[in-house]
């Protein structure tokens, strides 16, 4: 296979996997934040850990 095509395929797969991972990660993060939103201190601690 052509080296450029191989690199391009790897790049596309890498982007797709990263998008899926980020989407699931952000969704679980939103669920965690909404659960913790009752106590504001936990939310601020969680946000500080992310940064």
CNS distance restraints for C-alpha pairs under 8 A (distance, minus, plus):
assign (resid   1 and name CA) (resid   5 and name CA) 7.16 0.50 0.50
assign (resid   1 and name CA) (resid   6 and name CA) 6.68 0.50 0.50
assign (resid   2 and name CA) (resid   6 and name CA) 6.11 0.50 0.50
assign (resid   3 and name CA) (resid   7 and name CA) 6.15 0.50 0.50
assign (resid   4 and name CA) (resid   8 and name CA) 6.07 0.50 0.50
assign (resid   5 and name CA) (resid   9 and name CA) 6.09 0.50 0.50
assign (resid   6 and name CA) (resid  10 and name CA) 6.20 0.50 0.50
assign (resid   7 and name CA) (resid  11 and name CA) 6.08 0.50 0.50
assign (resid   8 and name CA) (resid  12 and name CA) 6.20 0.50 0.50
assign (resid   9 and name CA) (resid  13 and name CA) 6.16 0.50 0.50
assign (resid  10 and name CA) (resid  14 and name CA) 5.98 0.50 0.50
assign (resid  11 and name CA) (resid  15 and name CA) 6.21 0.50 0.50
assign (resid  12 and name CA) (resid  16 and name CA) 6.20 0.50 0.50
assign (resid  13 and name CA) (resid  17 and name CA) 6.13 0.50 0.50
assign (resid  14 and name CA) (resid  18 and name CA) 6.07 0.50 0.50
assign (resid  15 and name CA) (resid  19 and name CA) 6.06 0.50 0.50
assign (resid  16 and name CA) (resid  20 and name CA) 6.27 0.50 0.50
assign (resid  17 and name CA) (resid  21 and name CA) 6.08 0.50 0.50
assign (resid  18 and name CA) (resid  22 and name CA) 5.99 0.50 0.50
assign (resid  19 and name CA) (resid  23 and name CA) 5.99 0.50 0.50
assign (resid  20 and name CA) (resid  24 and name CA) 6.24 0.50 0.50
assign (resid  21 and name CA) (resid  25 and name CA) 5.98 0.50 0.50
assign (resid  22 and name CA) (resid  26 and name CA) 5.92 0.50 0.50
assign (resid  23 and name CA) (resid  27 and name CA) 6.09 0.50 0.50
assign (resid  24 and name CA) (resid  28 and name CA) 6.18 0.50 0.50
assign (resid  25 and name CA) (resid  29 and name CA) 6.06 0.50 0.50
assign (resid  26 and name CA) (resid  30 and name CA) 6.11 0.50 0.50
assign (resid  27 and name CA) (resid  31 and name CA) 6.37 0.50 0.50
assign (resid  28 and name CA) (resid  32 and name CA) 6.19 0.50 0.50
assign (resid  29 and name CA) (resid  33 and name CA) 6.10 0.50 0.50
assign (resid  30 and name CA) (resid  34 and name CA) 6.04 0.50 0.50
assign (resid  31 and name CA) (resid  35 and name CA) 6.18 0.50 0.50
assign (resid  32 and name CA) (resid  36 and name CA) 6.19 0.50 0.50
assign (resid  33 and name CA) (resid  37 and name CA) 5.83 0.50 0.50
assign (resid  33 and name CA) (resid  43 and name CA) 6.39 0.50 0.50
assign (resid  34 and name CA) (resid  38 and name CA) 7.90 0.50 0.50
assign (resid  36 and name CA) (resid  40 and name CA) 7.41 0.50 0.50
assign (resid  36 and name CA) (resid  42 and name CA) 6.33 0.50 0.50
assign (resid  36 and name CA) (resid  43 and name CA) 5.97 0.50 0.50
assign (resid  37 and name CA) (resid  42 and name CA) 7.70 0.50 0.50
assign (resid  37 and name CA) (resid  43 and name CA) 6.11 0.50 0.50
assign (resid  39 and name CA) (resid  43 and name CA) 6.92 0.50 0.50
assign (resid  40 and name CA) (resid  44 and name CA) 6.36 0.50 0.50
assign (resid  41 and name CA) (resid  45 and name CA) 6.23 0.50 0.50
assign (resid  42 and name CA) (resid  46 and name CA) 6.08 0.50 0.50
assign (resid  43 and name CA) (resid  47 and name CA) 6.10 0.50 0.50
assign (resid  44 and name CA) (resid  48 and name CA) 6.06 0.50 0.50
assign (resid  45 and name CA) (resid  49 and name CA) 6.26 0.50 0.50
assign (resid  46 and name CA) (resid  50 and name CA) 6.48 0.50 0.50
assign (resid  47 and name CA) (resid  51 and name CA) 6.64 0.50 0.50
